[in-house]
Amino acid sequence: MSRLLLSLAIVAATSVPAFAETVNVAVAANFTAVAEELARIFEAKGEHQVALSFGATGQLYTQITQAAPFGIFLAADEARPQKAIDEGFGVDGTFFIYAEGRLVLYAPGRDVTDGVAALEGDYNKLAIADPAAAPYGKAAVETLTALGLLETLTPKLVQGENISQTLQFVESGNAELGFVAASQVLGKAGQWLVPGDLHEPIAQGAVLLKTGETNPAALAFFDFLKSDEAVSVIEAAGYSVP
């Protein structure tokens, strides 16, 4: 019996990498599904684990400045990862654009082929993400401004804390229309792809944080994000990769 227990112990010990580590990753809400898929593929390699935390980019950055134990920051803009480096939270020289997003007007069950006509139509609520915290919300405001509709539609606006909550507003019927990330509604009917010239590019930046600088899991996952395998997953989800 003792030999059997010893054998089982050896098998258990060898089935887990001796130096496995975990990296905590702060991820912009629009990238939720893709990040989960990337983490699954990475963990299947059997070396390290990934713990994901999702939220609006601005909210995540606030947590980073308050000593949240994140090793990697995947934002929905360029500004905050760069700011992380400038303010001493990010590792200099590690910033890169991991994805470029697209904004869509989403309205299940409605014909929004003509997005401008749909925005000017008959409805009660238009959902957008908080423009102060979420780059997709900022892009939505820029779009409405460029179309000359912001002042008219402001009374109809309802704000989600992040882009995930914004999508929930639309899918639950609390808002008939909403500006969300194209990656969230890939393949679904009832959407209008917002022309890129109506808002600033939604370039999503990544940065290795000081907390992850000596963490093997953080270093390995950060490198994985640049791999051809990861890029294929990101592009299949509706993003472009520079």
C-alpha positions as CSV (number, residue, x, y, z in Angstrom):
1,M,0.0,0.0,0.0
2,S,2.8,2.4,0.9
3,R,4.4,1.8,-2.5
4,L,1.1,2.5,-4.3
5,L,0.7,5.7,-2.4
6,L,4.3,6.7,-3.2
7,S,3.6,6.0,-6.9
8,L,0.5,8.0,-6.9
9,A,2.3,10.9,-5.2
10,I,5.0,10.8,-7.9
11,V,2.4,10.8,-10.7
12,A,0.6,13.8,-9.1
13,A,3.8,15.7,-8.7
14,T,5.0,15.1,-12.2
15,S,1.6,16.0,-13.7
16,V,1.9,19.6,-12.6
17,P,4.8,21.8,-13.8
18,A,7.4,22.2,-11.0
19,F,7.7,25.9,-11.6
20,A,4.1,26.8,-12.7
21,E,3.0,30.3,-11.9
22,T,-0.1,32.4,-12.3
23,V,-0.4,35.8,-13.9
24,N,-3.3,38.2,-13.1
25,V,-4.3,40.1,-16.2
26,A,-6.5,43.2,-16.3
27,V,-8.6,43.0,-19.5
28,A,-10.8,45.6,-21.2
29,A,-14.4,44.4,-21.1
30,N,-14.8,44.3,-24.9
31,F,-12.0,41.7,-25.1
32,T,-13.6,39.3,-22.6
33,A,-14.4,36.4,-24.9
34,V,-11.2,36.6,-26.8
35,A,-9.1,36.8,-23.6
36,E,-10.8,33.7,-22.2
37,E,-10.1,31.8,-25.4
38,L,-6.4,32.9,-25.4
39,A,-6.0,32.0,-21.8
40,R,-7.5,28.5,-22.5
41,I,-5.1,27.9,-25.3
42,F,-2.1,29.2,-23.3
43,E,-3.0,27.1,-20.2
44,A,-3.4,24.0,-22.4
45,K,0.3,24.2,-23.0
46,G,0.6,23.1,-19.4
47,E,3.2,25.6,-18.2
48,H,1.4,28.4,-16.3
49,Q,-2.1,29.7,-15.3
50,V,-3.9,32.9,-16.2
51,A,-6.4,34.8,-13.9
52,L,-8.5,37.3,-15.9
53,S,-10.2,40.4,-14.4
54,F,-12.5,42.4,-16.7
55,G,-13.8,46.0,-16.6
56,A,-13.7,49.4,-18.2
57,T,-10.2,50.5,-19.1
58,G,-10.4,53.5,-16.8
59,Q,-11.6,51.5,-13.9
60,L,-8.9,48.9,-14.4
61,Y,-6.2,51.6,-14.5
62,T,-7.5,53.1,-11.2
63,Q,-7.1,49.6,-9.7
64,I,-3.5,49.4,-11.0
65,T,-2.6,52.7,-9.4
66,Q,-4.1,51.3,-6.1
67,A,-1.7,48.3,-6.1
68,A,-4.0,45.7,-7.7
69,P,-1.7,42.7,-8.3
70,F,-2.0,42.7,-12.1
71,G,1.0,41.5,-14.1
72,I,-0.4,42.5,-17.6
73,F,-2.8,45.3,-18.7
74,L,-4.8,44.8,-21.9
75,A,-6.6,48.1,-22.3
76,A,-9.1,49.3,-24.9
77,D,-7.0,52.4,-25.7
78,E,-3.4,53.5,-26.1
79,A,-3.3,56.3,-23.6
80,R,-3.6,54.3,-20.3
81,P,-0.9,51.7,-21.0
82,Q,1.4,54.5,-22.0
83,K,0.4,56.4,-18.9
84,A,1.1,53.3,-16.8
85,I,4.7,53.4,-18.1
86,D,5.0,57.2,-17.5
87,E,3.7,56.9,-14.0
88,G,6.0,54.0,-13.1
89,F,3.5,51.1,-13.1
90,G,4.4,49.7,-16.5
91,V,7.7,48.3,-17.8
92,D,9.3,50.7,-20.3
93,G,9.6,49.3,-23.8
94,T,6.9,46.7,-23.5
95,F,3.9,48.6,-24.9
96,F,2.4,47.3,-28.1
97,I,-0.9,47.4,-30.0
98,Y,-2.5,44.0,-29.6
99,A,-5.8,44.7,-31.4
100,E,-7.7,47.4,-33.2
101,G,-11.5,47.4,-32.6
102,R,-14.5,48.5,-34.5
103,L,-17.6,50.2,-33.2
104,V,-21.1,49.0,-34.3
105,L,-24.6,50.2,-33.7
106,Y,-26.5,47.2,-32.5
107,A,-30.3,46.7,-32.4
108,P,-31.7,43.2,-32.3
109,G,-34.8,42.8,-34.4
110,R,-34.4,46.1,-36.1
111,D,-33.2,47.1,-39.5
112,V,-30.2,49.4,-38.9
113,T,-28.7,49.0,-42.4
114,D,-28.9,52.8,-42.6
115,G,-27.4,53.7,-39.2
116,V,-28.1,57.4,-39.4
117,A,-31.7,56.8,-40.2
118,A,-31.9,54.3,-37.3
119,L,-30.5,56.8,-34.9
120,E,-32.9,59.4,-36.0
121,G,-35.9,57.0,-35.8
122,D,-38.4,56.2,-33.2
123,Y,-37.0,54.6,-30.0
124,N,-36.6,55.5,-26.3
125,K,-33.1,54.6,-25.2
126,L,-29.6,54.4,-26.8
127,A,-27.0,52.6,-24.8
128,I,-23.3,53.6,-24.8
129,A,-20.4,52.8,-22.5
130,D,-19.2,55.5,-20.1
131,P,-17.1,57.7,-22.3
132,A,-14.9,58.7,-19.4
133,A,-13.9,55.1,-18.6
134,A,-14.5,53.1,-21.8
135,P,-12.8,54.0,-25.2
136,Y,-15.8,52.5,-27.1
137,G,-18.1,54.9,-25.2
138,K,-15.8,57.7,-26.2
139,A,-15.9,56.6,-29.8
140,A,-19.7,56.5,-29.6
141,V,-19.8,60.1,-28.4
142,E,-17.4,61.1,-31.2
143,T,-19.6,59.4,-33.7
144,L,-22.8,61.1,-32.6
145,T,-20.9,64.4,-32.6
146,A,-19.6,63.9,-36.1
147,L,-23.2,63.1,-37.3
148,G,-24.5,66.2,-35.5
149,L,-26.8,64.1,-33.4
150,L,-25.3,64.3,-29.9
151,E,-27.4,67.2,-28.6
152,T,-30.6,65.7,-30.0
153,L,-30.0,62.2,-28.6
154,T,-28.4,63.1,-25.2
155,P,-31.8,62.7,-23.4
156,K,-32.1,59.1,-24.8
157,L,-28.6,58.0,-23.7
158,V,-28.1,55.4,-21.0
159,Q,-24.6,54.6,-19.9
160,G,-23.1,51.3,-19.1
161,E,-20.1,51.1,-16.7
162,N,-18.3,49.2,-19.5
163,I,-19.0,47.8,-22.9
164,S,-20.2,44.5,-21.5
165,Q,-22.9,46.2,-19.5
166,T,-23.8,48.3,-22.5
167,L,-24.5,45.1,-24.5
168,Q,-26.6,43.8,-21.6
169,F,-28.8,46.9,-21.8
170,V,-29.5,46.2,-25.5
171,E,-30.0,42.5,-25.2
172,S,-32.2,42.8,-22.2
173,G,-34.4,45.4,-23.9
174,N,-33.6,48.2,-21.5
175,A,-32.3,50.0,-24.6
176,E,-33.5,49.4,-28.1
177,L,-30.2,50.5,-29.7
178,G,-26.6,50.6,-28.5
179,F,-23.1,51.3,-29.6
180,V,-21.0,48.2,-28.8
181,A,-17.8,46.4,-30.0
182,A,-18.1,44.6,-33.3
183,S,-16.4,41.6,-31.6
184,Q,-19.3,41.3,-29.2
185,V,-22.0,40.8,-31.8
186,L,-20.0,38.9,-34.5
187,G,-22.4,37.1,-36.8
188,K,-25.5,38.6,-35.2
189,A,-28.2,40.4,-37.2
190,G,-29.3,44.0,-36.6
191,Q,-26.0,45.9,-36.7
192,W,-24.4,48.8,-38.5
193,L,-20.6,49.0,-38.7
194,V,-19.7,52.6,-37.9
195,P,-17.4,54.1,-40.5
196,G,-14.0,54.5,-39.1
197,D,-13.7,58.2,-40.1
198,L,-16.5,59.1,-37.6
199,H,-14.3,58.5,-34.6
200,E,-10.7,58.2,-33.5
201,P,-9.2,54.7,-34.1
202,I,-9.8,52.2,-31.3
203,A,-6.3,51.0,-30.9
204,Q,-6.0,48.7,-27.9
205,G,-2.6,48.7,-26.1
206,A,-0.9,46.1,-23.9
207,V,1.8,46.7,-21.4
208,L,3.7,44.5,-19.0
209,L,3.3,45.9,-15.5
210,K,6.0,46.1,-12.9
211,T,4.2,43.4,-10.8
212,G,4.7,41.0,-13.6
213,E,8.3,41.9,-14.6
214,T,9.8,38.9,-12.8
215,N,6.8,36.6,-13.0
216,P,7.5,33.7,-15.5
217,A,3.8,33.3,-16.2
218,A,3.4,37.0,-17.0
219,L,6.4,37.0,-19.3
220,A,5.3,33.8,-21.1
221,F,1.7,35.0,-21.6
222,F,2.9,38.4,-22.7
223,D,5.0,36.8,-25.4
224,F,2.2,34.4,-26.3
225,L,-0.1,37.4,-27.1
226,K,2.3,38.4,-30.0
227,S,2.4,34.9,-31.4
228,D,0.9,33.9,-34.8
229,E,-1.4,31.6,-32.9
230,A,-2.8,34.4,-30.7
231,V,-3.1,36.8,-33.6
232,S,-5.2,34.3,-35.5
233,V,-7.6,34.1,-32.6
234,I,-7.8,37.8,-32.2
235,E,-8.5,38.4,-35.9
236,A,-11.1,35.7,-36.1
237,A,-13.0,37.5,-33.3
238,G,-13.4,40.6,-35.5
239,Y,-10.4,42.7,-34.6
240,S,-7.5,43.7,-36.8
241,V,-3.9,43.4,-35.6
242,P,-1.2,45.8,-36.8
